[in-house]
Amino acid sequence: MDSKLPVSSTNLMEPTPRRTFMCAAAAIVIGGVASFVPVVCGLLCFLDPILRRGNSVTASDGFLKAANVSDLPSDGTPERFTLRTDSRDAWTLYRSRVIGSIYLRKINDQVIAFNDTCPHLGCKVDYHEPTQRFFCPCHQSSFNLDGARQNKTPPRNLDALTVEIRGDKVYVKYQNFRTGDPQKQAIG
């Protein structure tokens, strides 16, 4: 004799017991919560740089402290200064990162600043004290102390930068400019 019960149409239509329904519902809820937490945490980690974008590290007005006025020679001799600032990429904060260098000159009570990059091809310009001029060692570009070009190699004068004096501190709005172009065009 066969021990299997015959399947009748009344067995298929029987309601599911309440206990089975509650177990299934609890499993779905717990599984959903267990899946939701890591997905949300991963999404927040992924979107962190975008959410933090407005939290800038650099000065809001774009000016960086370059030197003290008292550090500058009063006879107008140019001095090179390295500009540093804190910067941040997506997740990392870099402290005191070098972003460029400039020349500062103090003439009476006024301070002028030049980017030390040659506008010809981007080499660093040196100050040549015996001739009292700026000189680019790459292609012999030369400039007067006021930044005006002395020969036809560079396409324009040295790039002057905006300076503000705040108390005894010299602040400079540092910018890089496109090289090889007769027009002064800021980049970056």
Steps between C-alpha positions, in 0.01 A plus 500: 500500500617846418566719803459826312183692549315591190505867410157643502379838395411581859870471613614762246246755611585476868604835657866545606540479876559831677831385649648428155391844375657679801831315456514591132412865570764525776763347270422755228515795744825385667659420163400844369652679800816287481537592131403866543768593758809403294352644180437837668847502665668417169302768319591765762868403476486521120325839502716651779724709269195648328326576828819659637580705185394835651739448792801675344839512666650797312426861587156605384629818336777318307785688671789313660746633758834545322724689744528773757559851369803517729653199315530701178811706422415870499727567199260320259710186454270211402467210742362159405239351732337158490125491547349215701146411585294211629317316224258213488414244238206262536597354839850625590609830656850609398655746745734779388517391137719711265284652227753738345754772550505872437727803510411789728645851477449779749514845344439774758178385671376295205561127444481344153494129420591296192438135425849351455395294197629622164211580264699352209503126580448477876854476639576660838643852477801593715604838627849592374630752755808632308284613207192571716261312274297182487645233277357173365778242456303291247487737201671819623182696564575805711285751685554834673434537872150628417432173312521650149662271244843604371513282188254342255528143631216522753157580354411739784627657822531306825157425644419745780284379789252683721646597841332605823674627813321403822687643794861381458400203281518482120222297340509403133225367275701224337419392145674313220470625145507341155851499356596582142202733455535878457176547698507443877247219564460345844481122518374270775 
